[in-house]
Amino acid sequence: MIHNDGQLAVVQEQLALAEHALEALRREIEPRSKRNFEVHSEGYVDQLAELRAEIDAYQ
């Protein structure tokens, strides 16, 4: 849970890093196998949803 603007900045940075990691995974795996991308990306998708929910709850 985010309690202040400093924590918000950290979570926003984590969100950006996770988005970049997911995009890199997409570029690497999806062209070869959409199913493999779906399996490998589940953790990133879940993490992104959690981080966005934290940000939304704070704002």
PDB file of N, CA, C, O and CB in Angstrom:
ATOM      1  N   MET A   1       0.831  -1.173   0.000  1.00  0.00           N
ATOM      2  CA  MET A   1       0.000   0.000   0.000  1.00  0.00           C
ATOM      3  C   MET A   1       0.888   1.252   0.000  1.00  0.00           C
ATOM      4  O   MET A   1       1.886   1.324   0.716  1.00  0.00           O
ATOM      5  CB  MET A   1      -0.952  -0.011   1.213  1.00  0.00           C
ATOM      6  N   ILE A   2       0.511   2.200  -0.792  1.00  0.00           N
ATOM      7  CA  ILE A   2       1.269   3.446  -0.930  1.00  0.00           C
ATOM      8  C   ILE A   2       0.740   4.452   0.099  1.00  0.00           C
ATOM      9  O   ILE A   2      -0.468   4.658   0.220  1.00  0.00           O
ATOM     10  CB  ILE A   2       1.157   4.021  -2.395  1.00  0.00           C
ATOM     11  N   HIS A   3       1.672   5.078   0.841  1.00  0.00           N
ATOM     12  CA  HIS A   3       1.288   6.033   1.879  1.00  0.00           C
ATOM     13  C   HIS A   3       1.721   7.465   1.602  1.00  0.00           C
ATOM     14  O   HIS A   3       1.248   8.391   2.262  1.00  0.00           O
ATOM     15  CB  HIS A   3       1.856   5.600   3.179  1.00  0.00           C
ATOM     16  N   ASN A   4       2.625   7.662   0.624  1.00  0.00           N
ATOM     17  CA  ASN A   4       3.088   9.028   0.361  1.00  0.00           C
ATOM     18  C   ASN A   4       3.606   9.127  -1.076  1.00  0.00           C
ATOM     19  O   ASN A   4       3.707   8.127  -1.786  1.00  0.00           O
ATOM     20  CB  ASN A   4       4.200   9.442   1.373  1.00  0.00           C
ATOM     21  N   ASP A   5       3.927  10.340  -1.478  1.00  0.00           N
ATOM     22  CA  ASP A   5       4.367  10.569  -2.855  1.00  0.00           C
ATOM     23  C   ASP A   5       5.701   9.893  -3.171  1.00  0.00           C
ATOM     24  O   ASP A   5       5.944   9.513  -4.316  1.00  0.00           O
ATOM     25  CB  ASP A   5       4.481  12.054  -3.113  1.00  0.00           C
ATOM     26  N   GLY A   6       6.553   9.743  -2.181  1.00  0.00           N
ATOM     27  CA  GLY A   6       7.820   9.049  -2.400  1.00  0.00           C
ATOM     28  C   GLY A   6       7.589   7.582  -2.744  1.00  0.00           C
ATOM     29  O   GLY A   6       8.220   7.040  -3.652  1.00  0.00           O
ATOM     30  N   GLN A   7       6.691   6.956  -2.020  1.00  0.00           N
ATOM     31  CA  GLN A   7       6.351   5.563  -2.314  1.00  0.00           C
ATOM     32  C   GLN A   7       5.661   5.450  -3.665  1.00  0.00           C
ATOM     33  O   GLN A   7       5.871   4.484  -4.398  1.00  0.00           O
ATOM     34  CB  GLN A   7       5.453   4.982  -1.211  1.00  0.00           C
ATOM     35  N   LEU A   8       4.844   6.433  -3.988  1.00  0.00           N
ATOM     36  CA  LEU A   8       4.183   6.459  -5.295  1.00  0.00           C
ATOM     37  C   LEU A   8       5.226   6.466  -6.410  1.00  0.00           C
ATOM     38  O   LEU A   8       5.089   5.739  -7.394  1.00  0.00           O
ATOM     39  CB  LEU A   8       3.255   7.692  -5.416  1.00  0.00           C
ATOM     40  N   ALA A   9       6.253   7.273  -6.263  1.00  0.00           N
ATOM     41  CA  ALA A   9       7.305   7.351  -7.278  1.00  0.00           C
ATOM     42  C   ALA A   9       8.009   6.006  -7.451  1.00  0.00           C
ATOM     43  O   ALA A   9       8.329   5.607  -8.571  1.00  0.00           O
ATOM     44  CB  ALA A   9       8.325   8.433  -6.906  1.00  0.00           C
ATOM     45  N   VAL A  10       8.247   5.317  -6.352  1.00  0.00           N
ATOM     46  CA  VAL A  10       8.901   4.005  -6.419  1.00  0.00           C
ATOM     47  C   VAL A  10       8.002   3.007  -7.154  1.00  0.00           C
ATOM     48  O   VAL A  10       8.476   2.254  -8.005  1.00  0.00           O
ATOM     49  CB  VAL A  10       9.236   3.484  -4.993  1.00  0.00           C
ATOM     50  N   VAL A  11       6.727   3.002  -6.830  1.00  0.00           N
ATOM     51  CA  VAL A  11       5.801   2.068  -7.467  1.00  0.00           C
ATOM     52  C   VAL A  11       5.648   2.402  -8.952  1.00  0.00           C
ATOM     53  O   VAL A  11       5.551   1.497  -9.780  1.00  0.00           O
ATOM     54  CB  VAL A  11       4.426   2.100  -6.762  1.00  0.00           C
ATOM     55  N   GLN A  12       5.625   3.671  -9.290  1.00  0.00           N
ATOM     56  CA  GLN A  12       5.546   4.051 -10.700  1.00  0.00           C
ATOM     57  C   GLN A  12       6.782   3.579 -11.459  1.00  0.00           C
ATOM     58  O   GLN A  12       6.675   3.155 -12.610  1.00  0.00           O
ATOM     59  CB  GLN A  12       5.389   5.572 -10.840  1.00  0.00           C
ATOM     60  N   GLU A  13       7.947   3.647 -10.831  1.00  0.00           N
ATOM     61  CA  GLU A  13       9.174   3.147 -11.447  1.00  0.00           C
ATOM     62  C   GLU A  13       9.107   1.634 -11.628  1.00  0.00           C
ATOM     63  O   GLU A  13       9.513   1.111 -12.665  1.00  0.00           O
ATOM     64  CB  GLU A  13      10.396   3.528 -10.597  1.00  0.00           C
ATOM     65  N   GLN A  14       8.598   0.936 -10.622  1.00  0.00           N
ATOM     66  CA  GLN A  14       8.431  -0.516 -10.730  1.00  0.00           C
ATOM     67  C   GLN A  14       7.479  -0.866 -11.868  1.00  0.00           C
ATOM     68  O   GLN A  14       7.705  -1.826 -12.605  1.00  0.00           O
ATOM     69  CB  GLN A  14       7.910  -1.099  -9.404  1.00  0.00           C
ATOM     70  N   LEU A  15       6.427  -0.089 -12.002  1.00  0.00           N
ATOM     71  CA  LEU A  15       5.461  -0.298 -13.081  1.00  0.00           C
ATOM     72  C   LEU A  15       6.131  -0.129 -14.439  1.00  0.00           C
ATOM     73  O   LEU A  15       5.936  -0.948 -15.337  1.00  0.00           O
ATOM     74  CB  LEU A  15       4.279   0.676 -12.946  1.00  0.00           C
ATOM     75  N   ALA A  16       6.908   0.916 -14.586  1.00  0.00           N
ATOM     76  CA  ALA A  16       7.599   1.155 -15.858  1.00  0.00           C
ATOM     77  C   ALA A  16       8.565   0.020 -16.177  1.00  0.00           C
ATOM     78  O   ALA A  16       8.643  -0.419 -17.325  1.00  0.00           O
ATOM     79  CB  ALA A  16       8.355   2.493 -15.816  1.00  0.00           C
ATOM     80  N   LEU A  17       9.300  -0.459 -15.179  1.00  0.00           N
ATOM     81  CA  LEU A  17      10.241  -1.555 -15.397  1.00  0.00           C
ATOM     82  C   LEU A  17       9.512  -2.837 -15.803  1.00  0.00           C
ATOM     83  O   LEU A  17       9.957  -3.548 -16.704  1.00  0.00           O
ATOM     84  CB  LEU A  17      11.073  -1.800 -14.132  1.00  0.00           C
ATOM     85  N   ALA A  18       8.404  -3.126 -15.146  1.00  0.00           N
ATOM     86  CA  ALA A  18       7.635  -4.325 -15.480  1.00  0.00           C
ATOM     87  C   ALA A  18       7.041  -4.221 -16.883  1.00  0.00           C
ATOM     88  O   ALA A  18       7.000  -5.210 -17.614  1.00  0.00           O
ATOM     89  CB  ALA A  18       6.519  -4.549 -14.451  1.00  0.00           C
ATOM     90  N   GLU A  19       6.582  -3.027 -17.261  1.00  0.00           N
ATOM     91  CA  GLU A  19       6.048  -2.830 -18.616  1.00  0.00           C
ATOM     92  C   GLU A  19       7.134  -3.052 -19.663  1.00  0.00           C
ATOM     93  O   GLU A  19       6.887  -3.675 -20.696  1.00  0.00           O
ATOM     94  CB  GLU A  19       5.453  -1.415 -18.763  1.00  0.00           C
ATOM     95  N   HIS A  20       8.331  -2.544 -19.399  1.00  0.00           N
ATOM     96  CA  HIS A  20       9.453  -2.730 -20.334  1.00  0.00           C
ATOM     97  C   HIS A  20       9.850  -4.204 -20.426  1.00  0.00           C
ATOM     98  O   HIS A  20      10.158  -4.706 -21.507  1.00  0.00           O
ATOM     99  CB  HIS A  20      10.668  -1.883 -19.894  1.00  0.00           C
ATOM    100  N   ALA A  21       9.839  -4.885 -19.289  1.00  0.00           N
ATOM    101  CA  ALA A  21      10.189  -6.311 -19.285  1.00  0.00           C
ATOM    102  C   ALA A  21       9.163  -7.120 -20.072  1.00  0.00           C
ATOM    103  O   ALA A  21       9.523  -8.032 -20.817  1.00  0.00           O
ATOM    104  CB  ALA A  21      10.288  -6.841 -17.841  1.00  0.00           C
ATOM    105  N   LEU A  22       7.902  -6.787 -19.907  1.00  0.00           N
ATOM    106  CA  LEU A  22       6.855  -7.483 -20.646  1.00  0.00           C
ATOM    107  C   LEU A  22       6.988  -7.234 -22.145  1.00  0.00           C
ATOM    108  O   LEU A  22       6.819  -8.153 -22.945  1.00  0.00           O
ATOM    109  CB  LEU A  22       5.472  -7.041 -20.157  1.00  0.00           C
ATOM    110  N   GLU A  23       7.283  -6.029 -22.515  1.00  0.00           N
ATOM    111  CA  GLU A  23       7.457  -5.715 -23.933  1.00  0.00           C
ATOM    112  C   GLU A  23       8.667  -6.449 -24.513  1.00  0.00           C
ATOM    113  O   GLU A  23       8.613  -6.937 -25.642  1.00  0.00           O
ATOM    114  CB  GLU A  23       7.613  -4.198 -24.130  1.00  0.00           C
ATOM    115  N   ALA A  24       9.747  -6.527 -23.753  1.00  0.00           N
ATOM    116  CA  ALA A  24      10.925  -7.264 -24.219  1.00  0.00           C
ATOM    117  C   ALA A  24      10.599  -8.743 -24.387  1.00  0.00           C
ATOM    118  O   ALA A  24      11.036  -9.373 -25.350  1.00  0.00           O
ATOM    119  CB  ALA A  24      12.099  -7.086 -23.237  1.00  0.00           C
ATOM    120  N   LEU A  25       9.849  -9.284 -23.470  1.00  0.00           N
ATOM    121  CA  LEU A  25       9.423 -10.679 -23.570  1.00  0.00           C
ATOM    122  C   LEU A  25       8.550 -10.884 -24.802  1.00  0.00           C
ATOM    123  O   LEU A  25       8.684 -11.877 -25.516  1.00  0.00           O
ATOM    124  CB  LEU A  25       8.663 -11.106 -22.302  1.00  0.00           C
ATOM    125  N   ARG A  26       7.660  -9.936 -25.036  1.00  0.00           N
ATOM    126  CA  ARG A  26       6.781 -10.013 -26.209  1.00  0.00           C
ATOM    127  C   ARG A  26       7.604 -10.031 -27.499  1.00  0.00           C
ATOM    128  O   ARG A  26       7.350 -10.845 -28.387  1.00  0.00           O
ATOM    129  CB  ARG A  26       5.790  -8.825 -26.224  1.00  0.00           C
ATOM    130  N   ARG A  27       8.574  -9.147 -27.601  1.00  0.00           N
ATOM    131  CA  ARG A  27       9.410  -9.090 -28.808  1.00  0.00           C
ATOM    132  C   ARG A  27      10.209 -10.372 -29.004  1.00  0.00           C
ATOM    133  O   ARG A  27      10.428 -10.809 -30.134  1.00  0.00           O
ATOM    134  CB  ARG A  27      10.361  -7.896 -28.737  1.00  0.00           C
ATOM    135  N   GLU A  28      10.642 -10.971 -27.902  1.00  0.00           N
ATOM    136  CA  GLU A  28      11.492 -12.153 -27.990  1.00  0.00           C
ATOM    137  C   GLU A  28      10.707 -13.439 -28.239  1.00  0.00           C
ATOM    138  O   GLU A  28      11.127 -14.271 -29.043  1.00  0.00           O
ATOM    139  CB  GLU A  28      12.294 -12.293 -26.728  1.00  0.00           C
ATOM    140  N   ILE A  29       9.577 -13.610 -27.562  1.00  0.00           N
ATOM    141  CA  ILE A  29       8.887 -14.897 -27.583  1.00  0.00           C
ATOM    142  C   ILE A  29       7.669 -14.933 -28.492  1.00  0.00           C
ATOM    143  O   ILE A  29       7.458 -15.922 -29.193  1.00  0.00           O
ATOM    144  CB  ILE A  29       8.471 -15.259 -26.204  1.00  0.00           C
ATOM    145  N   GLU A  30       6.873 -13.889 -28.496  1.00  0.00           N
ATOM    146  CA  GLU A  30       5.597 -13.934 -29.215  1.00  0.00           C
ATOM    147  C   GLU A  30       5.723 -14.266 -30.701  1.00  0.00           C
ATOM    148  O   GLU A  30       4.901 -15.024 -31.216  1.00  0.00           O
ATOM    149  CB  GLU A  30       4.904 -12.623 -29.069  1.00  0.00           C
ATOM    150  N   PRO A  31       6.721 -13.727 -31.413  1.00  0.00           N
ATOM    151  CA  PRO A  31       6.807 -14.071 -32.845  1.00  0.00           C
ATOM    152  C   PRO A  31       6.969 -15.569 -33.088  1.00  0.00           C
ATOM    153  O   PRO A  31       6.523 -16.090 -34.110  1.00  0.00           O
ATOM    154  CB  PRO A  31       7.970 -13.334 -33.484  1.00  0.00           C
ATOM    155  N   ARG A  32       7.606 -16.254 -32.147  1.00  0.00           N
ATOM    156  CA  ARG A  32       7.815 -17.696 -32.306  1.00  0.00           C
ATOM    157  C   ARG A  32       6.632 -18.514 -31.819  1.00  0.00           C
ATOM    158  O   ARG A  32       6.289 -19.531 -32.422  1.00  0.00           O
ATOM    159  CB  ARG A  32       9.057 -18.124 -31.567  1.00  0.00           C
ATOM    160  N   SER A  33       6.001 -18.077 -30.725  1.00  0.00           N
ATOM    161  CA  SER A  33       4.896 -18.849 -30.156  1.00  0.00           C
ATOM    162  C   SER A  33       4.034 -17.967 -29.261  1.00  0.00           C
ATOM    163  O   SER A  33       4.437 -17.583 -28.163  1.00  0.00           O
ATOM    164  CB  SER A  33       5.430 -20.054 -29.361  1.00  0.00           C
ATOM    165  N   LYS A  34       2.862 -17.662 -29.746  1.00  0.00           N
ATOM    166  CA  LYS A  34       1.939 -16.831 -28.963  1.00  0.00           C
ATOM    167  C   LYS A  34       1.583 -17.523 -27.643  1.00  0.00           C
ATOM    168  O   LYS A  34       1.474 -16.864 -26.609  1.00  0.00           O
ATOM    169  CB  LYS A  34       0.653 -16.532 -29.777  1.00  0.00           C
ATOM    170  N   ARG A  35       1.405 -18.829 -27.672  1.00  0.00           N
ATOM    171  CA  ARG A  35       1.053 -19.575 -26.457  1.00  0.00           C
ATOM    172  C   ARG A  35       2.181 -19.490 -25.424  1.00  0.00           C
ATOM    173  O   ARG A  35       1.921 -19.272 -24.241  1.00  0.00           O
ATOM    174  CB  ARG A  35       0.753 -21.055 -26.799  1.00  0.00           C
ATOM    175  N   ASN A  36       3.415 -19.659 -25.860  1.00  0.00           N
ATOM    176  CA  ASN A  36       4.544 -19.550 -24.927  1.00  0.00           C
ATOM    177  C   ASN A  36       4.608 -18.154 -24.309  1.00  0.00           C
ATOM    178  O   ASN A  36       4.918 -18.006 -23.126  1.00  0.00           O
ATOM    179  CB  ASN A  36       5.869 -19.871 -25.645  1.00  0.00           C
ATOM    180  N   PHE A  37       4.316 -17.136 -25.111  1.00  0.00           N
ATOM    181  CA  PHE A  37       4.299 -15.777 -24.568  1.00  0.00           C
ATOM    182  C   PHE A  37       3.225 -15.648 -23.500  1.00  0.00           C
ATOM    183  O   PHE A  37       3.467 -15.066 -22.443  1.00  0.00           O
ATOM    184  CB  PHE A  37       4.065 -14.744 -25.688  1.00  0.00           C
ATOM    185  N   GLU A  38       2.055 -16.179 -23.763  1.00  0.00           N
ATOM    186  CA  GLU A  38       0.965 -16.097 -22.786  1.00  0.00           C
ATOM    187  C   GLU A  38       1.357 -16.752 -21.468  1.00  0.00           C
ATOM    188  O   GLU A  38       1.083 -16.210 -20.397  1.00  0.00           O
ATOM    189  CB  GLU A  38      -0.301 -16.757 -23.341  1.00  0.00           C
ATOM    190  N   VAL A  39       1.991 -17.904 -21.542  1.00  0.00           N
ATOM    191  CA  VAL A  39       2.409 -18.619 -20.332  1.00  0.00           C
ATOM    192  C   VAL A  39       3.496 -17.843 -19.594  1.00  0.00           C
ATOM    193  O   VAL A  39       3.409 -17.663 -18.379  1.00  0.00           O
ATOM    194  CB  VAL A  39       2.914 -20.033 -20.686  1.00  0.00           C
ATOM    195  N   HIS A  40       4.506 -17.387 -20.305  1.00  0.00           N
ATOM    196  CA  HIS A  40       5.629 -16.694 -19.686  1.00  0.00           C
ATOM    197  C   HIS A  40       5.261 -15.296 -19.182  1.00  0.00           C
ATOM    198  O   HIS A  40       5.928 -14.768 -18.292  1.00  0.00           O
ATOM    199  CB  HIS A  40       6.766 -16.594 -20.669  1.00  0.00           C
ATOM    200  N   SER A  41       4.231 -14.704 -19.729  1.00  0.00           N
ATOM    201  CA  SER A  41       3.890 -13.329 -19.365  1.00  0.00           C
ATOM    202  C   SER A  41       2.910 -13.236 -18.200  1.00  0.00           C
ATOM    203  O   SER A  41       2.657 -12.136 -17.708  1.00  0.00           O
ATOM    204  CB  SER A  41       3.312 -12.623 -20.555  1.00  0.00           C
ATOM    205  N   GLU A  42       2.358 -14.347 -17.749  1.00  0.00           N
ATOM    206  CA  GLU A  42       1.342 -14.305 -16.694  1.00  0.00           C
ATOM    207  C   GLU A  42       1.811 -13.552 -15.454  1.00  0.00           C
ATOM    208  O   GLU A  42       1.072 -12.730 -14.912  1.00  0.00           O
ATOM    209  CB  GLU A  42       0.944 -15.712 -16.308  1.00  0.00           C
ATOM    210  N   GLY A  43       3.010 -13.820 -15.010  1.00  0.00           N
ATOM    211  CA  GLY A  43       3.533 -13.153 -13.816  1.00  0.00           C
ATOM    212  C   GLY A  43       3.643 -11.649 -14.000  1.00  0.00           C
ATOM    213  O   GLY A  43       3.307 -10.878 -13.100  1.00  0.00           O
ATOM    214  N   TYR A  44       4.115 -11.235 -15.169  1.00  0.00           N
ATOM    215  CA  TYR A  44       4.227  -9.803 -15.455  1.00  0.00           C
ATOM    216  C   TYR A  44       2.854  -9.140 -15.490  1.00  0.00           C
ATOM    217  O   TYR A  44       2.670  -8.051 -14.947  1.00  0.00           O
ATOM    218  CB  TYR A  44       4.952  -9.578 -16.789  1.00  0.00           C
ATOM    219  N   VAL A  45       1.906  -9.791 -16.121  1.00  0.00           N
ATOM    220  CA  VAL A  45       0.554  -9.237 -16.227  1.00  0.00           C
ATOM    221  C   VAL A  45      -0.058  -9.083 -14.835  1.00  0.00           C
ATOM    222  O   VAL A  45      -0.674  -8.060 -14.535  1.00  0.00           O
ATOM    223  CB  VAL A  45      -0.342 -10.141 -17.117  1.00  0.00           C
ATOM    224  N   ASP A  46       0.111 -10.095 -13.991  1.00  0.00           N
ATOM    225  CA  ASP A  46      -0.400 -10.020 -12.620  1.00  0.00           C
ATOM    226  C   ASP A  46       0.278  -8.900 -11.845  1.00  0.00           C
ATOM    227  O   ASP A  46      -0.380  -8.148 -11.126  1.00  0.00           O
ATOM    228  CB  ASP A  46      -0.195 -11.356 -11.896  1.00  0.00           C
ATOM    229  N   GLN A  47       1.595  -8.789 -11.992  1.00  0.00           N
ATOM    230  CA  GLN A  47       2.332  -7.738 -11.289  1.00  0.00           C
ATOM    231  C   GLN A  47       1.876  -6.354 -11.749  1.00  0.00           C
ATOM    232  O   GLN A  47       1.696  -5.454 -10.928  1.00  0.00           O
ATOM    233  CB  GLN A  47       3.846  -7.901 -11.515  1.00  0.00           C
ATOM    234  N   LEU A  48       1.691  -6.184 -13.052  1.00  0.00           N
ATOM    235  CA  LEU A  48       1.227  -4.901 -13.577  1.00  0.00           C
ATOM    236  C   LEU A  48      -0.137  -4.538 -12.999  1.00  0.00           C
ATOM    237  O   LEU A  48      -0.367  -3.387 -12.626  1.00  0.00           O
ATOM    238  CB  LEU A  48       1.157  -4.942 -15.108  1.00  0.00           C
ATOM    239  N   ALA A  49      -1.029  -5.499 -12.925  1.00  0.00           N
ATOM    240  CA  ALA A  49      -2.366  -5.243 -12.377  1.00  0.00           C
ATOM    241  C   ALA A  49      -2.278  -4.821 -10.911  1.00  0.00           C
ATOM    242  O   ALA A  49      -2.973  -3.898 -10.487  1.00  0.00           O
ATOM    243  CB  ALA A  49      -3.258  -6.497 -12.517  1.00  0.00           C
ATOM    244  N   GLU A  50      -1.429  -5.491 -10.141  1.00  0.00           N
ATOM    245  CA  GLU A  50      -1.272  -5.145  -8.727  1.00  0.00           C
ATOM    246  C   GLU A  50      -0.695  -3.747  -8.555  1.00  0.00           C
ATOM    247  O   GLU A  50      -1.173  -2.973  -7.725  1.00  0.00           O
ATOM    248  CB  GLU A  50      -0.377  -6.164  -8.029  1.00  0.00           C
ATOM    249  N   LEU A  51       0.326  -3.423  -9.331  1.00  0.00           N
ATOM    250  CA  LEU A  51       0.938  -2.103  -9.221  1.00  0.00           C
ATOM    251  C   LEU A  51      -0.039  -1.006  -9.622  1.00  0.00           C
ATOM    252  O   LEU A  51      -0.110   0.034  -8.967  1.00  0.00           O
ATOM    253  CB  LEU A  51       2.192  -2.027 -10.085  1.00  0.00           C
ATOM    254  N   ARG A  52      -0.789  -1.233 -10.693  1.00  0.00           N
ATOM    255  CA  ARG A  52      -1.781  -0.239 -11.128  1.00  0.00           C
ATOM    256  C   ARG A  52      -2.876  -0.067 -10.076  1.00  0.00           C
ATOM    257  O   ARG A  52      -3.348   1.047  -9.850  1.00  0.00           O
ATOM    258  CB  ARG A  52      -2.406  -0.653 -12.478  1.00  0.00           C
ATOM    259  N   ALA A  53      -3.275  -1.149  -9.442  1.00  0.00           N
ATOM    260  CA  ALA A  53      -4.302  -1.061  -8.384  1.00  0.00           C
ATOM    261  C   ALA A  53      -3.780  -0.254  -7.200  1.00  0.00           C
ATOM    262  O   ALA A  53      -4.515   0.548  -6.625  1.00  0.00           O
ATOM    263  CB  ALA A  53      -4.730  -2.478  -7.913  1.00  0.00           C
ATOM    264  N   GLU A  54      -2.509  -0.461  -6.830  1.00  0.00           N
ATOM    265  CA  GLU A  54      -1.919   0.330  -5.750  1.00  0.00           C
ATOM    266  C   GLU A  54      -1.915   1.807  -6.095  1.00  0.00           C
ATOM    267  O   GLU A  54      -2.263   2.644  -5.262  1.00  0.00           O
ATOM    268  CB  GLU A  54      -0.498  -0.140  -5.456  1.00  0.00           C
ATOM    269  N   ILE A  55      -1.526   2.129  -7.312  1.00  0.00           N
ATOM    270  CA  ILE A  55      -1.481   3.528  -7.754  1.00  0.00           C
ATOM    271  C   ILE A  55      -2.895   4.118  -7.740  1.00  0.00           C
ATOM    272  O   ILE A  55      -3.101   5.226  -7.243  1.00  0.00           O
ATOM    273  CB  ILE A  55      -0.855   3.638  -9.181  1.00  0.00           C
ATOM    274  N   ASP A  56      -3.849   3.391  -8.277  1.00  0.00           N
ATOM    275  CA  ASP A  56      -5.232   3.883  -8.308  1.00  0.00           C
ATOM    276  C   ASP A  56      -5.790   4.102  -6.907  1.00  0.00           C
ATOM    277  O   ASP A  56      -6.506   5.075  -6.669  1.00  0.00           O
ATOM    278  CB  ASP A  56      -6.121   2.906  -9.068  1.00  0.00           C
ATOM    279  N   ALA A  57      -5.466   3.201  -5.978  1.00  0.00           N
ATOM    280  CA  ALA A  57      -5.958   3.335  -4.611  1.00  0.00           C
ATOM    281  C   ALA A  57      -5.363   4.560  -3.918  1.00  0.00           C
ATOM    282  O   ALA A  57      -6.028   5.186  -3.093  1.00  0.00           O
ATOM    283  CB  ALA A  57      -5.637   2.075  -3.811  1.00  0.00           C
ATOM    284  N   TYR A  58      -4.133   4.904  -4.242  1.00  0.00           N
ATOM    285  CA  TYR A  58      -3.493   6.065  -3.627  1.00  0.00           C
ATOM    286  C   TYR A  58      -4.028   7.368  -4.202  1.00  0.00           C
ATOM    287  O   TYR A  58      -4.230   8.339  -3.473  1.00  0.00           O
ATOM    288  CB  TYR A  58      -1.986   5.996  -3.815  1.00  0.00           C
ATOM    289  N   GLN A  59      -4.255   7.384  -5.503  1.00  0.00           N
ATOM    290  CA  GLN A  59      -4.687   8.624  -6.155  1.00  0.00           C
ATOM    291  C   GLN A  59      -6.142   8.774  -5.940  1.00  0.00           C
ATOM    292  O   GLN A  59      -6.737   9.749  -6.399  1.00  0.00           O
ATOM    293  CB  GLN A  59      -4.359   8.640  -7.655  1.00  0.00           C
TER     294      GLN A  59
END
